[in-house]
Each structure stands twice: as C-alpha cells, then as structure tokens.
Amino acid sequence: MATALKVGIIGDYNSEMRFHTATNEALEHAARALSVELDIRWLATQMLEDVMTETMLEPFDAFWCAPGSPYKSLHGALRAIRFARERGFPFLGT
C-alpha cells in the first residue's frame, strides 16, 4: 500500500473561515480525482517560529500557504515558505 501524500498547510486554521474549509475540500477533491491518499496537516504559524521548524517541515511532500492573512505569526509563515522554496518542495501560495 502506498503512503499518503503529506501536505502541510501553512496558516492558522479557523473552521468559521469558508476559505479554510474550501482549502481542505479542494485538496480532498484533487486527491479523490487522482486516486491518491492524502494526509493534510494545518501548521499554525506561531509554532513555525521555533528553531526546530525545519525538522518539523521535512516529513511533508508539499506545502500550501493558506489564505487568511494576517497570520498570528508572519515570521513563522515566512520561515515555512522560505524552507519550502529553498529546498525545492512543491509550494502553492494563495
């Protein structure tokens, strides 16, 4: 059995924000259409400020910077974006 594609969503999830639930729905729709197992994880921007951010992000296959600015931590969001871009991870910013 293939392992699930791990997508880290950079952002501060709020279920009351329609565009956050739409982000999850879009990824799930794409995974079904492609017959791919998907593991979606929202990555709170404040936890991305830490020195250990790189270790936390390495297991992911791709990243999506979610809509919803301002983030609780712009520094944390930018750290994760920089990690993805400099390491060549697939990355989408909305």
N, C-alpha and C positions, 0 to 999 in steps of 0.2 A: 504494500500500500504506500502511495506517495505521501510525503509530508505536506502539510498545509503551507501555502504561501503566507508569509507573515508580513503584514502591512502595518506600519506604525503611523498613526495619525497624530501629527504634531498640533496640539491645541487643547483647550480647556473645555471638555465636553459638557454640554448643558442640554438635557433632553427637551427643554422647552424651546430651544432654538431649532426651527424647522430645517435650516440648512445643515445642522449637525446630524439630525436623523436622516436627512437626504444623503449625506455623505456615506453613512453606513449602508443605506439602501442601494446606492449606486455601486458600491463595491460588491455587495452581495449579488446584485443583478448581474454584474460582469462575471463574477465567479461562476454563477449558475450557467450563463451562456457559454462559458469556456470549459465547463465541467472541471473546475479547479476547486480544491478545498482551500478555504481561506480562514486565516486567523487574524482578526482585526483587533488592534490594541490602541486605545487613545493614550497619548503621552502628555500628561499635564505639564505645562510649560515651567512651572515652578520646580518640578523635580528634575528638569533638564538643565538647571543652573549648576548642578553639582559637578565636581571634578570627575566623577565616575560616569558622566554622561556617555562617553564613547563606549565603555563596557556595556552599558545598558542598551545602546543602539545597535551594536554589532550583530546580534542574532536576527535582525529584521532583513527582509528581502527588498523592501521598497518603503518609501515614505510619501505621505500626503500632508502638506501643511494646510490645515483646515481653515475655512473661512471663520471669522469671528473676532477679528481684531477690534479693540486692543486685547492682547493676551494678558493674563495675570503676570507673566514674565516675558517681556520682549527679549531679554537677554537669553533666557532658556530656549525660546523658539529659534532665535538666530543661531544659537550654538548647534542645535539639531540640524537646521538647514545647512549650515556650513559643513557639518560632518557628512551629510548625505552628498552634497555637491563635490566636496574634495575627495571623497572616497569612491565616487562614481556609482553610487546607488541610484536606481530609478527614483525620480522625485517629481512630484506634482505640487504646485502651489496654487491655491485658489483664493 
